[in-house]
Amino acid sequence: MLNVNKLTSLEEELSKASEKGMKIGLVPTMGALHNGHMELIKQARMHSDYVIVSIFINPLQFNQAEDFMNYPSNLLKDSDKLKNAGVNLLFNPDAKLIYPKKPSVKIDFGGLSHKLEGRFRLGHFEGVGLVVMKLFNLIKPNVAFFGLKDLQQFVLIKHIVKEFSYPIKLEGIPTVRGENGLALSSRNTLLSPSGIKIAAQIYKGLIWAKNNFETFHASEALKIQLNNFYQTQEGLSIEYCEVLNSNTFKPLKSLQSGKKITLCVAAYVEGVRLIDNIFLRE
């Protein structure tokens, strides 16, 4: 596996792959790799010839400096995992390469970026959009792989590909979970063993909602019952709990329509912010 952190080296390797007619797959990450990332890489190896993983902790998508500073990082450990996973190239740029100067252009997704994550993490998606576009422009992948745990992010990146006519196929990979159901996340490493047990209750609530949502006519009634369950879990604080149209990400009042329905949740455990979601009707 090649470890590249310079633009000239990246361009040289991309040129070699292009000359061989290789299909390039990109897995963008911020490091602290776990089995969820490994599943993305597995899918990338299945659907492309040359797999590139980027590791870049993007400062623009953190709305709190403390969150950025505390984000877990272990490049040596990550590099070993990538080698064992059969990755062809690790792109590990520093901030000066990605942002030679303070960006003067902002990505505005409209109303969609101001809901859910965008509402509680001001500027988050603008930062995500900018770094994703930079990676797309630098690497020019044929296909890019993203986890559906960050479902709102995936929907917004689909908008980027469509609006800017990127010749890139997006693959959304289902959330990978631990044995207790907790969605795998780099932030999980910040939790104590007891915190892990508390965090697992998030998915327990989502499963209950999936098994019972058809008994409710209105989404508000479902949310009330779900929030009642979450409130009984000591140490778990819910930031939002929303029922949405899976395609438009607009809130749904009725659960009786034939539309695709998603339930999204954000919560705090031991001061660590976690998100999760489940498709109620696919």
Order of alpha helices (4+ residues) and beta strands (2+ residues): beta-alpha-beta-alpha-beta-alpha-alpha-beta-alpha-alpha-alpha-beta-alpha-beta-alpha-alpha-beta-beta-beta
